[in-house]
Structure formats: structure tokens, C-alpha cells
Amino acid sequence: MTTPLLLICPVGLEDLVRGDLRDQHGVVSQLTGAGQITVDDPLSVDLVGPMVERVQVPLDGDESISRAAELIGVTRPAFRVQAQDALTRADWIARVESRGWVNDPADWALNIDVDAGAIDLGPWHWSRRIGQLRRLPATTPGPVAAGLLRMAKLRDGDRLLDPCAGVGTVPIVDALLRGGPAYSIERDPEATRLAAQNAANLSVQQSVSVLEADATDLPFDDGSMDRVVSDLPFGKRIGSNELNKTLYPAILREIERVLTADGRCVLLSDDKRVFAESVAHARGLKVSGERVVRYNGVTPTAYIVRRSRRPKRKRS
Ligand SMILES: C[S@@+](CC[C@H](N)C(=O)[O-])C[C@H]1O[C@@H](n2cnc3c(N)ncnc32)[C@H](O)[C@@H]1O
């Protein structure tokens, strides 16, 4: 009997996840909820793409718990139980402990989420499949970064720039998935330090150049970047809407300068009005597509931005 797998991704990326499963692996899936995709066929962990955050098995009695352990290949996995009701929780813990498994809420391999009716497979989590990054409050979740990169359609050898890279999530995920070359620009020294540390911890420091610099005065030649992918400051946790009125136009001017003639950008922002006005004023750039995503209580838009005319000037 096959057990359905539930793939959990940021809301708004489901069609991309399903398209990749179909086109790259011939796997048929169904959309079964916002940010939830169900696969009925057996699926190995290496086919789960980078836009998927978590993989679950529906919680359906003892059989499903045994199946979850089988999927992660551990006979007696450490587990934890999530349930609002304390009695239900205690009951489930006793039931699973009777199998000789250890209840370890700090270091679990299976998370039995009774309220959600699903079991999380720990070793199939994004951070275990792709990599663990040190984070700051405004850090882009890995699956969202992977979605932005997917929209950017990077080709082998393309030079990727993130001008507001924070702890380097976007360029580092690109380096892990594609091998770079990628450039991580950030003006905050602490975030830059973490970006360099993340790149070193994940052994991609050869593919990612981490620089402390200003996105409004980039240390790159005209037309030197094939792709620009960035989670811009939304003006909530970082900066303000008022600041974005000058910051966004200045960043877009620099992006326009460094982008190759056939370059493509994917820029994420929740300050949508200011972003739209800024692109409208950047006469050399235009929005050619957009996609709303939802994660962690925010609903920003990922804008695909391209040149609206060929670049004129050269600076080197
Ligand atoms: C939404 S966060 C980016 C998060 C990043 N993708 C990550 O995973 O850490 C926006 C970042 O833009 C940076 N930033 C704001 N203004 C900047 C500027 N003028 N030049 C470079 N970075 C800037 C902020 O310090 C912040 O780290």
C-alpha cells in the first residue's frame, strides 16, 4: 500500500513545485490545500525539490507512524507530539513510547502533529536536505529563496547578484543548487559577517562572493550581471515605507546599470505601491510578470523585471 506524501511549500509556489515534479521526474501530484501538494506515488527524498519546506505523512493511526519511520529509514526514531490538549498529547506520547521510541522534543526525527493530523519527516525538512543557515529576523526562508531563483531562470555560468542579501540566503541557495557564480551584497556588517559564515559552513565560499557594500552604489561594472534576485527591505522590519521612496528608485537605477542587455530580475517586495511607482519611473526597466507569495504572515509580490530598452551608457 502506498502512503500519500504531503509536500508543504510557500503559498503561491505550488504550480512551480508541481511543474518540476512532473517535468523533471514524471511525478503526478495534486494540489490539496494552500501550500500543500499531495503525491500518491512513492517518492524518494532526493526528488523533493528546494521549494518544498516540509514533507509529511497523514496521521492515520499506528500504521501511519510505522510508515513514517520506514520512510526516514530509522527503526526507533526520536519523536515529539504536538497537541493543544494536554491529555491527548500525553496519551499519544505513551502510545508511541510503548514502541520503545524516545520522546525528544528538542531533537526529533518525527513530529506527530495530532492537531494538524500529520507527521513531519525531520530528515526530509528543507534545512536537512539543502542546508542550515544562520538567520536574522528578516531572513528569507530557504524555500522562498528557491522559488525566486526558480522564477529567475538561471542558466549555467550566469552571474547572479543579490544587492540586499542579508545573511546571503539567495546567493547561497543558488550556489548549493547551481554552483553560482553569485554575489552577495549587504550594507549591514553583522548580516554580512553571517553571510560569509553561512557560505563557509556550507562550503560554497568559492561560488559566492560576500561583500559589504551599498545596493545604491554597487561595486560592479555596467552590464556585468545576468540575473538579479533579491528580497528587498519591505519597510516593516527593515527601513520604512518613507525610506523606500528614495531607496527603491536608487536600487533600481543601479540594477539597470549592472544588468546585462538580456538580463532578468526577480525582486520581492511587500511595499507594492512604492515598488510599482519606482519601476514606472525607472524608464529602462519594466515589470514583465508577478506572483504573490505567502509565508510567515506576509504576502509580498515577486516581480519579474526586465529591460524595457537596450542599455545606452557604459561605465567601467
Ligand atoms: C528582506 S532583507 C533580505 C533578507 C535576505 N534575503 C536574507 O535572507 O537574509 C533586506 C536586506 O536589505 C538590506 N539593505 C537595506 N538597504 C540596503 C542598501 N542600501 N544596500 C545594501 N543592503 C541594504 C538590509 O540590511 C536587509 O538585510
The ligand as an SDF file (V2000), in Angstrom:
LIG
                    3D

 27 29  0  0  0  0  0  0  0  0999 V2000
   14.4500   41.4780    3.4830 C   0  0  0  0  0  0  0  0  0  0  0  0
   16.0780   41.6480    3.9910 S   0  0  0  0  0  0  0  0  0  0  0  0
   16.9100   40.4990    2.9660 C   0  0  0  0  0  0  0  0  0  0  0  0
   16.9430   39.1790    3.5770 C   0  0  0  0  0  0  0  0  0  0  0  0
   17.9380   38.2640    2.8910 C   0  0  0  0  0  0  0  0  0  0  0  0
   17.4360   37.7240    1.6500 N   0  0  0  0  0  0  0  0  0  0  0  0
   18.3100   37.1560    3.8540 C   0  0  0  0  0  0  0  0  0  0  0  0
   17.9180   36.0060    3.6410 O   0  0  0  0  0  0  0  0  0  0  0  0
   18.9130   37.4640    4.8830 O   0  0  0  0  0  0  0  0  0  0  0  0
   16.6100   43.1550    3.2480 C   0  0  0  0  0  0  0  0  0  0  0  0
   18.0830   43.4460    3.4800 C   0  0  0  0  0  0  0  0  0  0  0  0
   18.4180   44.6220    2.7430 O   0  0  0  0  0  0  0  0  0  0  0  0
   19.4630   45.2740    3.4600 C   0  0  0  0  0  0  0  0  0  0  0  0
   19.5890   46.6550    2.9400 N   0  0  0  0  0  0  0  0  0  0  0  0
   18.7790   47.7170    3.1420 C   0  0  0  0  0  0  0  0  0  0  0  0
   19.2400   48.7850    2.4690 N   0  0  0  0  0  0  0  0  0  0  0  0
   20.3750   48.3900    1.8300 C   0  0  0  0  0  0  0  0  0  0  0  0
   21.3060   49.0470    0.9860 C   0  0  0  0  0  0  0  0  0  0  0  0
   21.1840   50.3340    0.6570 N   0  0  0  0  0  0  0  0  0  0  0  0
   22.3500   48.3250    0.4930 N   0  0  0  0  0  0  0  0  0  0  0  0
   22.5200   47.0110    0.8190 C   0  0  0  0  0  0  0  0  0  0  0  0
   21.6650   46.3440    1.6330 N   0  0  0  0  0  0  0  0  0  0  0  0
   20.6070   47.0280    2.1340 C   0  0  0  0  0  0  0  0  0  0  0  0
   19.0260   45.1620    4.8880 C   0  0  0  0  0  0  0  0  0  0  0  0
   20.0990   45.3630    5.7800 O   0  0  0  0  0  0  0  0  0  0  0  0
   18.4610   43.7260    4.9070 C   0  0  0  0  0  0  0  0  0  0  0  0
   19.4640   42.8210    5.3080 O   0  0  0  0  0  0  0  0  0  0  0  0
  1  2  1  0
  2  3  1  0
  2 10  1  0
  3  4  1  0
  4  5  1  0
  5  6  1  0
  5  7  1  0
  7  8  2  0
  7  9  1  0
 10 11  1  0
 11 12  1  0
 11 26  1  0
 12 13  1  0
 13 14  1  0
 13 24  1  0
 14 15  1  0
 14 23  1  0
 15 16  2  0
 16 17  1  0
 17 18  1  0
 17 23  2  0
 18 19  1  0
 18 20  2  0
 20 21  1  0
 21 22  2  0
 22 23  1  0
 24 25  1  0
 24 26  1  0
 26 27  1  0
M  CHG  2   2   1   9  -1
M  END
$$$$
